[in-house]
Every structure is written in C-alpha cells, then in structure tokens.
Amino acid sequence: MNLPVELKVQPLTAEAFAPFGSVMAALPDGVPFGPGDAPLDLSQGTPRFYVMQLETRGRTVSAITRHRRVTQALASVGGHPWLLAVAPPLHLDNPDAEPDWSDVRAFRIPGDVAVMLSRGTWHAGPLFDTPEAAFFNLELADTNVTDHHTSRLPVALRLVD
C-alpha cells in the first residue's frame, strides 16, 4: 500500500474557495439579500436542515463525494474550526464522472463561518481532530440516498497543516 500524499491545508478565503462554493460570514440583521448570502439551490426536492453528529475520521482522505442536484451548506455547531477537502464540480451531466485527485484542495474552516458547496462540488469532510463534533447541514431530504456519488481516489491524501 502506498503512503498517503500530503495535502497542505490552506486558510479559507472567499476567493480561494470560489471554485467550490461560497463562504458565509455573519451579517447584521436586516441586511438585504446580496453577495454575502449563499446562492442556494434546493429546488429539486424537500430541503433538510439538521444537526449532523460525526465521529472523527482522521485527516486521511481516500474517497470523495458529490451531490449533483443540490447545493449543501455546512457549519460547525459550537464554533470549532474544521477541515474540508474539495475538488471542482466538473461534468455535472455525467453521472460517471470522476474527480482529478490533483485538483483536490483542503481548507481550514473557521468556526464562525458557514460554507456552501456548489452543486457537484466533490468533498470529503467535515474532518476534525476531536473524537466527535456536530455540524449544521442543509441539503435535500433524500440527498444521501438518491444523490450521493462517491469516488475512491487513486491515492490517499493526508491533510497537513
């Protein structure tokens, strides 16, 4: 078995994350809809907003997933920083498309922001260093049943600081 390839975790900025989705920081109450809001697409089913409890998965990524019908928004419950590996949403109309592992990027998501993944963005995570953590998750009610395409990467990626 090959050793994992190290993938450097980069700080989250709206510009760096733009090929994968958007970053949502806190806005004052009453601000009209605008560029600080996520351009959500939940039009192909029943939206589901829930608190997702996860056990740690470590920092090694060997598979990556996409949802072609929906955007997905994630944020930490409790404001803890976390990691997310992503690859661009290419070939949305091809259900058999695979990501190029060399396009995968890793971000450290601060605990005081949410991220929205564009339709089809490949992702692995949330990843974190504590035994367990909870996350707010907005997707469709059947996303993990009918719109869950996972690809095994040809090389494992180890997220490093």
Backbone as a printed PyTorch tensor [residue, N CA C, xyz], in Angstrom:
tensor([[[  0.8380,  -1.1800,   0.0000],
         [  0.0000,   0.0000,   0.0000],
         [  0.8790,   1.2370,   0.0000]],

        [[  0.5230,   2.2070,  -0.8410],
         [  1.2790,   3.4550,  -0.9260],
         [  0.9810,   4.3490,   0.2650]],

        [[  1.9820,   5.1190,   0.6530],
         [  1.7780,   6.0990,   1.7070],
         [  0.9040,   7.2250,   1.1690]],

        [[  0.1260,   7.8640,   2.0440],
         [ -0.6890,   8.9860,   1.5710],
         [  0.1740,  10.1420,   1.0760]],

        [[ -0.3440,  10.8480,   0.0990],
         [  0.2780,  12.0760,  -0.3850],
         [ -0.1640,  13.2080,   0.5410]],

        [[  0.7720,  14.0270,   0.9760],
         [  0.4210,  15.1320,   1.8590],
         [ -0.2380,  16.2630,   1.0730]],

        [[ -1.3200,  16.7630,   1.6120],
         [ -2.0550,  17.8810,   1.0180],
         [ -2.1010,  18.9890,   2.0610]],

        [[ -1.4900,  20.1140,   1.7440],
         [ -1.4120,  21.2400,   2.6660],
         [ -2.7840,  21.8860,   2.8500]],

        [[ -3.1720,  22.0750,   4.1020],
         [ -4.4230,  22.7680,   4.4220],
         [ -4.1810,  24.2630,   4.2910]],

        [[ -5.0610,  24.9320,   3.5730],
         [ -4.9230,  26.3680,   3.3980],
         [ -6.0290,  27.1010,   4.1460]],

        [[ -5.7370,  28.3420,   4.5140],
         [ -6.7800,  29.1160,   5.1960],
         [ -7.9260,  29.4000,   4.2390]],

        [[ -9.1100,  29.5160,   4.7860],
         [-10.2950,  29.7730,   3.9710],
         [-10.3930,  31.2540,   3.6320]],

        [[-10.4990,  31.5350,   2.3550],
         [-10.8680,  32.8760,   1.8930],
         [-11.9530,  32.6910,   0.8440]],

        [[-12.7630,  33.7080,   0.6770],
         [-13.8280,  33.6240,  -0.3260],
         [-13.2460,  33.4170,  -1.7200]],

        [[-12.1260,  34.0510,  -2.0020],
         [-11.5220,  33.9490,  -3.3260],
         [-10.9780,  32.5360,  -3.5660]],

        [[-10.2850,  31.9920,  -2.6020],
         [ -9.7030,  30.6560,  -2.7650],
         [-10.7840,  29.5760,  -2.8440]],

        [[-11.9080,  29.8020,  -2.1500],
         [-12.9700,  28.7960,  -2.1010],
         [-13.9650,  28.9480,  -3.2660]],

        [[-13.8980,  30.0410,  -4.0100],
         [-14.8780,  30.3480,  -5.0580],
         [-15.0780,  29.2210,  -6.0830]],

        [[-14.0470,  28.4700,  -6.5060],
         [-14.3080,  27.3940,  -7.4740],
         [-15.1700,  26.2480,  -6.9140]],

        [[-15.3600,  26.2330,  -5.5990],
         [-16.0570,  25.1220,  -4.9440],
         [-17.3950,  25.5400,  -4.3290]],

        [[-17.5720,  26.8270,  -4.0980],
         [-18.7890,  27.3150,  -3.4530],
         [-18.5650,  28.6930,  -2.8820]],

        [[-19.2140,  28.9660,  -1.7600],
         [-19.0880,  30.2990,  -1.1760],
         [-18.9240,  30.2060,   0.3300]],

        [[-18.4400,  31.2930,   0.8910],
         [-18.2010,  31.4130,   2.3240],
         [-19.2200,  32.4050,   2.8730]],

        [[-19.8600,  32.0380,   3.9700],
         [-20.8710,  32.9040,   4.5780],
         [-20.4160,  33.3150,   5.9670]],

        [[-20.1480,  34.6030,   6.1190],
         [-19.8080,  35.1570,   7.4210],
         [-21.0530,  35.8240,   8.0020]],

        [[-21.0030,  36.1140,   9.2770],
         [-22.1370,  36.7620,   9.9370],
         [-22.4080,  38.1240,   9.3030]],

        [[-23.6920,  38.4180,   9.1340],
         [-24.1420,  39.7030,   8.6090],
         [-25.0420,  40.3530,   9.6540]],

        [[-25.0660,  41.6670,   9.6850],
         [-26.0030,  42.3240,  10.5960],
         [-27.4410,  41.9550,  10.2300]],

        [[-28.2860,  41.8630,  11.2320],
         [-29.7000,  41.5790,  10.9970],
         [-30.2970,  42.6680,  10.1170]],

        [[-31.1220,  42.2810,   9.1720],
         [-31.8060,  43.2400,   8.3300],
         [-31.0830,  43.5930,   7.0430]],

        [[-29.8830,  43.0550,   6.8430],
         [-29.1730,  43.3200,   5.5950],
         [-29.9230,  42.6270,   4.4610]],

        [[-30.2410,  43.3400,   3.3650],
         [-30.9360,  42.6960,   2.2420],
         [-30.1000,  41.5780,   1.6140]],

        [[-30.7840,  40.6710,   0.9360],
         [-30.1030,  39.5810,   0.2340],
         [-29.0510,  40.1700,  -0.7000]],

        [[-27.8610,  39.5590,  -0.6870],
         [-26.7890,  40.0860,  -1.5170],
         [-25.6260,  39.1310,  -1.6010]],

        [[-24.4710,  39.6500,  -1.9570],
         [-23.3070,  38.7800,  -2.1850],
         [-22.8070,  38.0610,  -0.9410]],

        [[-23.2030,  38.4810,   0.2530],
         [-22.7970,  37.7860,   1.4750],
         [-23.6460,  36.5740,   1.7730]],

        [[-24.7180,  36.3880,   1.0030],
         [-25.5980,  35.2370,   1.1850],
         [-25.1850,  34.0980,   0.2560]],

        [[-25.5330,  32.8890,   0.6430],
         [-25.2310,  31.7260,  -0.1940],
         [-26.2550,  31.6080,  -1.3110]],

        [[-25.8190,  31.3760,  -2.5480],
         [-26.7630,  31.1590,  -3.6490],
         [-27.2540,  29.7070,  -3.6570]],

        [[-28.1250,  29.3850,  -2.7130],
         [-28.5870,  28.0030,  -2.5250],
         [-29.4550,  27.5260,  -3.6860]],

        [[-29.3760,  26.2480,  -3.9920],
         [-30.2860,  25.5960,  -4.9360],
         [-30.8310,  24.3540,  -4.2510]],

        [[-32.0600,  24.4860,  -3.7360],
         [-32.7420,  23.3700,  -3.0650],
         [-34.0320,  23.0510,  -3.8140]],

        [[-34.0570,  23.3450,  -5.1260],
         [-35.2730,  23.2930,  -5.9270],
         [-35.6790,  21.8890,  -6.3780]],

        [[-34.8330,  20.9000,  -6.1780],
         [-35.1340,  19.5730,  -6.7170],
         [-35.5690,  18.5730,  -5.6520]],

        [[-36.1060,  19.0800,  -4.5590],
         [-36.5720,  18.1780,  -3.5140],
         [-36.9710,  18.9440,  -2.2720]],

        [[-37.1600,  18.2110,  -1.1980],
         [-37.5390,  18.7980,   0.0800],
         [-36.2830,  19.1690,   0.8490]],

        [[-36.0870,  20.4580,   1.1810],
         [-34.8980,  20.8380,   1.9540],
         [-34.8730,  20.1340,   3.3160]],

        [[-33.6720,  19.8250,   3.7410],
         [-33.4710,  19.2160,   5.0550],
         [-32.3710,  19.9920,   5.7670]],

        [[-32.7070,  20.5470,   6.9330],
         [-31.7230,  21.2190,   7.7670],
         [-31.6390,  20.4330,   9.0590]],

        [[-30.4540,  19.9660,   9.3850],
         [-30.3240,  19.1710,  10.6080],
         [-28.9400,  19.3360,  11.2070]],

        [[-28.8290,  18.8890,  12.4600],
         [-27.5380,  18.8810,  13.1470],
         [-26.9670,  17.4800,  12.9850]],

        [[-25.8310,  17.4010,  12.3460],
         [-25.1870,  16.1310,  11.9890],
         [-24.0840,  15.8370,  13.0140]],

        [[-24.2160,  14.7440,  13.7380],
         [-23.2090,  14.3330,  14.7230],
         [-22.2440,  13.3640,  14.0460]],

        [[-20.9560,  13.6590,  14.1090],
         [-19.9490,  12.8150,  13.4600],
         [-18.8730,  12.3980,  14.4450]],

        [[-18.3680,  11.1960,  14.2580],
         [-17.1620,  10.7620,  14.9560],
         [-15.9690,  11.1010,  14.0690]],

        [[-14.8060,  11.2510,  14.6810],
         [-13.6340,  11.6370,  13.9100],
         [-13.3330,  10.5950,  12.8260]],

        [[-12.8590,  11.0850,  11.7080],
         [-12.4590,  10.2330,  10.5820],
         [-10.9730,  10.3870,  10.2880]],

        [[-10.2870,  11.1240,  11.1700],
         [ -8.8820,  11.3910,  10.9420],
         [ -8.6960,  12.4340,   9.8580]],

        [[ -7.4740,  12.4970,   9.3510],
         [ -7.1630,  13.5050,   8.3330],
         [ -6.7830,  12.8890,   6.9990]],

        [[ -6.9870,  11.6110,   6.8190],
         [ -6.6530,  10.9750,   5.5500],
         [ -7.9180,  10.7950,   4.7280]],

        [[ -7.8600,  11.2430,   3.4800],
         [ -8.9950,  11.1760,   2.5670],
         [ -8.6690,  10.1560,   1.4820]],

        [[ -9.4970,   9.1200,   1.3690],
         [ -9.2910,   8.1200,   0.3200],
         [-10.4690,   8.0610,  -0.6490]],

        [[-11.5450,   8.7680,  -0.3220],
         [-12.7180,   8.8420,  -1.1970],
         [-13.3010,  10.2410,  -1.0840]],

        [[-14.0290,  10.6250,  -2.1230],
         [-14.5910,  11.9720,  -2.1630],
         [-15.9720,  11.8720,  -2.7970]],

        [[-16.8970,  12.7250,  -2.3580],
         [-18.3070,  12.6010,  -2.7130],
         [-18.8250,  13.8820,  -3.3530]],

        [[-19.8290,  13.7350,  -4.2070],
         [-20.5160,  14.9140,  -4.7390],
         [-22.0180,  14.6710,  -4.7640]],

        [[-22.7530,  15.7960,  -4.7830],
         [-24.2120,  15.7870,  -4.9270],
         [-24.5180,  16.6580,  -6.1370]],

        [[-25.0630,  16.0740,  -7.1990],
         [-25.2550,  16.7940,  -8.4580],
         [-26.5310,  17.6140,  -8.5110]],

        [[-27.5000,  17.3490,  -7.6050],
         [-28.7990,  18.0310,  -7.6730],
         [-28.9650,  19.1840,  -6.6990]],

        [[-28.0130,  19.3850,  -5.7960],
         [-28.2870,  20.3150,  -4.7080],
         [-27.0000,  20.9940,  -4.2430]],

        [[-27.1650,  22.2160,  -3.7540],
         [-26.0810,  22.8350,  -3.0070],
         [-26.1450,  22.2700,  -1.5870]],

        [[-25.0700,  22.4160,  -0.8570],
         [-25.0410,  21.9300,   0.5210],
         [-24.3490,  22.9950,   1.3650]],

        [[-24.9280,  23.3020,   2.5080],
         [-24.3170,  24.2710,   3.4180],
         [-23.9390,  23.5670,   4.7140]],

        [[-22.7330,  23.8680,   5.2030],
         [-22.2010,  23.2420,   6.4130],
         [-21.6110,  24.3110,   7.3280]],

        [[-21.7810,  24.1000,   8.6280],
         [-21.1680,  24.9840,   9.6310],
         [-21.0060,  24.1990,  10.9210]],

        [[-20.0210,  24.5770,  11.6800],
         [-19.7500,  23.9180,  12.9550],
         [-20.7750,  24.3260,  13.9980]],

        [[-21.2460,  23.3660,  14.7640],
         [-22.0250,  23.6710,  15.9630],
         [-21.0040,  23.9260,  17.0730]],

        [[-21.0780,  25.0520,  17.7110],
         [-20.1420,  25.3460,  18.7890],
         [-18.9530,  26.1790,  18.3670]],

        [[-18.8660,  26.4860,  17.0760],
         [-17.8360,  27.4070,  16.6200],
         [-16.4240,  26.8640,  16.5760]],

        [[-16.2730,  25.5660,  16.3840],
         [-14.9430,  24.9640,  16.3240],
         [-14.4220,  24.9490,  14.8800]],

        [[-13.1320,  25.2100,  14.6720],
         [-12.5820,  25.0980,  13.3110],
         [-12.5700,  23.6410,  12.8470]],

        [[-12.6440,  23.4450,  11.5410],
         [-12.6690,  22.0970,  10.9710],
         [-12.0590,  22.1210,   9.5860]],

        [[-11.8700,  20.9540,   9.0090],
         [-11.2120,  20.8300,   7.7080],
         [-12.1910,  20.2670,   6.6820]],

        [[-11.9880,  20.6670,   5.4400],
         [-12.8080,  20.1720,   4.3420],
         [-11.9230,  20.0570,   3.1080]],

        [[-11.9320,  18.9010,   2.4740],
         [-11.2370,  18.7040,   1.2020],
         [-12.2720,  18.8260,   0.0910]],

        [[-11.9250,  19.5340,  -0.9790],
         [-12.8670,  19.7820,  -2.0750],
         [-12.1630,  19.6880,  -3.4230]],

        [[-12.9550,  19.3680,  -4.4460],
         [-12.4860,  19.3990,  -5.8350],
         [-13.5960,  20.0460,  -6.6680]],

        [[-13.2450,  20.6750,  -7.7810],
         [-14.2350,  21.4300,  -8.5670],
         [-15.3720,  20.5540,  -9.0890]],

        [[-16.5530,  21.1840,  -9.2580],
         [-17.7360,  20.4650,  -9.7600],
         [-17.7420,  20.3870, -11.2800]],

        [[-17.0060,  19.4780, -11.8370],
         [-16.9300,  19.3330, -13.2880],
         [-17.8780,  18.2390, -13.7750]],

        [[-18.3480,  18.3640, -15.0200],
         [-19.1360,  17.3230, -15.6860],
         [-20.3890,  16.9470, -14.8960]],

        [[-21.1760,  17.9630, -14.5110],
         [-22.3920,  17.7100, -13.7300],
         [-23.3710,  16.7870, -14.4390]],

        [[-23.3990,  16.8200, -15.7790],
         [-24.3520,  15.9870, -16.5170],
         [-23.8880,  14.5490, -16.6940]],

        [[-22.6780,  14.2600, -16.2940],
         [-22.1430,  12.9020, -16.4360],
         [-22.1320,  12.2030, -15.0690]],

        [[-23.0640,  11.2560, -14.8700],
         [-23.1190,  10.5890, -13.5590],
         [-21.8950,   9.7150, -13.2650]],

        [[-21.1380,   9.4090, -14.2990],
         [-19.9540,   8.5600, -14.1030],
         [-18.6490,   9.3480, -14.0400]],

        [[-18.7380,  10.6580, -14.0410],
         [-17.5260,  11.4780, -13.9920],
         [-16.7590,  11.2120, -12.6980]],

        [[-15.4830,  11.3690, -12.7830],
         [-14.6030,  11.1740, -11.6300],
         [-13.7770,  12.4470, -11.4310]],

        [[-13.4300,  12.7580, -10.1990],
         [-12.5910,  13.9400,  -9.9610],
         [-11.1380,  13.6250, -10.2800]],

        [[-10.3850,  14.6720, -10.5560],
         [ -8.9410,  14.5320, -10.7050],
         [ -8.3380,  14.7970,  -9.3310]],

        [[ -7.6930,  13.8020,  -8.7670],
         [ -7.2000,  13.9390,  -7.3930],
         [ -6.2240,  15.1000,  -7.2660]],

        [[ -5.5560,  15.4610,  -8.3560],
         [ -4.6050,  16.5640,  -8.2640],
         [ -5.3060,  17.9240,  -8.1500]],

        [[ -6.6340,  17.9460,  -8.3630],
         [ -7.4060,  19.1830,  -8.2040],
         [ -7.9410,  19.3590,  -6.7840]],

        [[ -7.7410,  18.3690,  -5.9150],
         [ -8.2910,  18.4480,  -4.5570],
         [ -7.5250,  19.4990,  -3.7620]],

        [[ -8.2750,  20.3370,  -3.0570],
         [ -7.7180,  21.3420,  -2.1500],
         [ -8.3080,  21.1110,  -0.7660]],

        [[ -7.5730,  21.5300,   0.2610],
         [ -8.0510,  21.3860,   1.6370],
         [ -8.0790,  22.7530,   2.3020]],

        [[ -9.1390,  22.9940,   3.0400],
         [ -9.3170,  24.2850,   3.7110],
         [ -9.5700,  24.0630,   5.1990]],

        [[ -9.0730,  25.0230,   5.9930],
         [ -9.4350,  25.0880,   7.4110],
         [-10.6010,  26.0700,   7.4960]],

        [[-11.7470,  25.5700,   7.9450],
         [-12.9510,  26.3900,   8.0280],
         [-13.0410,  26.9500,   9.4480]],

        [[-12.9690,  28.2690,   9.6160],
         [-13.1240,  28.8240,  10.9590],
         [-14.5100,  28.4940,  11.5200]],

        [[-14.5980,  28.4520,  12.8260],
         [-15.8620,  28.0870,  13.4650],
         [-16.9480,  29.1310,  13.3770]],

        [[-16.6230,  30.3290,  12.9320],
         [-17.6320,  31.3840,  12.8970],
         [-18.1700,  31.6630,  11.4980]],

        [[-17.9320,  30.7450,  10.5500],
         [-18.5000,  30.9050,   9.2110],
         [-19.1320,  29.5900,   8.7660]],

        [[-19.9590,  29.6830,   7.7400],
         [-20.5100,  28.5010,   7.0710],
         [-19.9700,  28.4860,   5.6520]],

        [[-19.9560,  27.3160,   5.0530],
         [-19.6040,  27.2210,   3.6400],
         [-20.7580,  26.5850,   2.8890]],

        [[-20.9430,  27.0360,   1.6630],
         [-21.9100,  26.4160,   0.7710],
         [-21.1450,  25.7570,  -0.3590]],

        [[-21.4060,  24.4890,  -0.5780],
         [-20.7860,  23.7580,  -1.6780],
         [-21.6840,  23.8910,  -2.9050]],

        [[-21.1260,  24.3190,  -4.0180],
         [-21.8930,  24.3880,  -5.2590],
         [-22.3440,  22.9900,  -5.6570]],

        [[-23.4090,  22.9290,  -6.4700],
         [-23.8640,  21.6230,  -6.9780],
         [-22.6850,  20.9030,  -7.6260]],

        [[-22.4920,  19.6600,  -7.2340],
         [-21.4640,  18.8350,  -7.8500],
         [-20.0700,  18.9990,  -7.2840]],

        [[-19.8610,  19.8830,  -6.3310],
         [-18.5330,  20.0180,  -5.7310],
         [-18.1760,  18.7220,  -5.0020]],

        [[-17.0430,  18.1610,  -5.3680],
         [-16.5520,  16.9690,  -4.6750],
         [-16.0750,  17.3940,  -3.3000]],

        [[-16.3750,  16.5940,  -2.2860],
         [-15.9760,  16.9780,  -0.9340],
         [-15.7490,  15.7550,  -0.0510]],

        [[-14.8510,  15.9390,   0.8840],
         [-14.6000,  14.9440,   1.9320],
         [-14.5130,  15.7180,   3.2390]],

        [[-15.3290,  15.3580,   4.1670],
         [-15.3920,  16.0610,   5.4320],
         [-16.8230,  16.4040,   5.7570]],

        [[-17.0180,  17.0210,   6.8630],
         [-16.0700,  17.6870,   7.7470],
         [-15.0830,  16.7160,   8.4140]],

        [[-13.8450,  17.2010,   8.5530],
         [-12.7930,  16.4780,   9.2660],
         [-12.3430,  17.3510,  10.4380]],

        [[-11.9720,  16.7010,  11.5420],
         [-11.6180,  17.4420,  12.7480],
         [-10.7510,  16.5520,  13.6230]],

        [[-10.0960,  17.1480,  14.6010],
         [ -9.1350,  16.4130,  15.4300],
         [ -9.6990,  15.9610,  16.7730]],

        [[-10.9300,  16.3150,  17.0860],
         [-11.5500,  15.8730,  18.3340],
         [-12.2470,  14.5330,  18.0980]],

        [[-12.5870,  13.7920,  19.1560],
         [-13.2420,  12.4870,  18.9580],
         [-14.5760,  12.5790,  18.2310]],

        [[-15.3280,  13.6510,  18.4500],
         [-16.5930,  13.8360,  17.7530],
         [-16.9000,  15.3290,  17.6500]],

        [[-17.7920,  15.6550,  16.7490],
         [-18.2000,  17.0500,  16.5680],
         [-19.5600,  17.0550,  15.8800]],

        [[-20.2520,  18.1840,  16.0030],
         [-21.5640,  18.3410,  15.3710],
         [-21.5070,  19.4990,  14.3750]],

        [[-22.3180,  19.3590,  13.3180],
         [-22.3350,  20.3490,  12.2370],
         [-23.7690,  20.6000,  11.7940]],

        [[-24.0550,  21.8620,  11.4840],
         [-25.3080,  22.2000,  10.8150],
         [-25.1560,  21.7860,   9.3600]],

        [[-26.1830,  21.1490,   8.8160],
         [-26.1270,  20.6420,   7.4450],
         [-27.4480,  20.9500,   6.7470]],

        [[-27.3710,  21.6500,   5.6180],
         [-28.5450,  21.9580,   4.8060],
         [-28.3520,  21.3200,   3.4380]],

        [[-29.2530,  20.3910,   3.1100],
         [-29.2190,  19.6880,   1.8290],
         [-30.6570,  19.2760,   1.5290]],

        [[-30.8870,  18.2650,   0.7130],
         [-32.2330,  17.7610,   0.4790],
         [-32.4920,  16.5510,   1.3710]],

        [[-33.7600,  16.2740,   1.6090],
         [-34.1370,  15.1730,   2.4870],
         [-33.5870,  13.8340,   2.0000]],

        [[-33.4620,  13.6750,   0.6620],
         [-33.0020,  12.3910,   0.1240],
         [-31.5980,  12.4640,  -0.4830]],

        [[-30.8510,  13.4980,  -0.1700],
         [-29.5250,  13.6680,  -0.7780],
         [-28.6400,  12.4450,  -0.5790]],

        [[-28.5980,  11.9230,   0.6080],
         [-27.6760,  10.8130,   0.8830],
         [-28.1990,   9.4620,   0.3880]],

        [[-29.4160,   9.4680,  -0.1890],
         [-29.9920,   8.2340,  -0.7390],
         [-29.9540,   8.2510,  -2.2640]],

        [[-30.3670,   9.3740,  -2.8660],
         [-30.5260,   9.4020,  -4.3250],
         [-29.5160,  10.2770,  -5.0550]],

        [[-28.7140,  11.0320,  -4.3270],
         [-27.8050,  11.9820,  -4.9810],
         [-26.4440,  11.9480,  -4.2810]],

        [[-25.8970,  10.7860,  -4.1470],
         [-24.6700,  10.5910,  -3.3740],
         [-23.7020,   9.7810,  -4.2180]],

        [[-22.7970,  10.4710,  -4.9020],
         [-21.8390,   9.8140,  -5.7840],
         [-20.4600,   9.8910,  -5.1370]],

        [[-19.9200,   8.7490,  -4.7720],
         [-18.6130,   8.6970,  -4.1220],
         [-17.5960,   8.0720,  -5.0600]],

        [[-16.4230,   8.6690,  -5.1020],
         [-15.3280,   8.1780,  -5.9270],
         [-14.1220,   7.8740,  -5.0380]],

        [[-13.5530,   6.6950,  -5.2240],
         [-12.3150,   6.3740,  -4.4970],
         [-11.1580,   7.0480,  -5.2360]],

        [[-10.3160,   7.7180,  -4.4840],
         [ -9.1710,   8.3940,  -5.0800],
         [ -8.0720,   7.3750,  -5.3720]],

        [[ -7.2980,   7.5680,  -6.4350],
         [ -6.2080,   6.6260,  -6.7470],
         [ -5.0690,   6.7030,  -5.7390]],

        [[ -5.0150,   7.8060,  -5.0080],
         [ -4.0300,   7.9610,  -3.9270],
         [ -4.7520,   8.5440,  -2.7200]],

        [[ -4.3550,   8.1170,  -1.5350],
         [ -4.9060,   8.7150,  -0.3260],
         [ -4.2120,  10.0600,  -0.0900]],

        [[ -4.9640,  11.0020,   0.4270],
         [ -4.4410,  12.3350,   0.7140],
         [ -4.4580,  12.5560,   2.2190]],

        [[ -3.3290,  12.9360,   2.7700],
         [ -3.2220,  13.2300,   4.2010],
         [ -3.1820,  14.7400,   4.3710]],

        [[ -4.2040,  15.3070,   5.0150],
         [ -4.2810,  16.7550,   5.2020],
         [ -3.3160,  17.1730,   6.3050]],

        [[ -2.4050,  18.0880,   5.9740],
         [ -1.3900,  18.5380,   6.9310],
         [ -1.4370,  20.0550,   7.0550]],

        [[ -1.0840,  20.5340,   8.2580],
         [ -1.0340,  21.9880,   8.4970],
         [  0.2260,  22.5760,   7.8950]]])
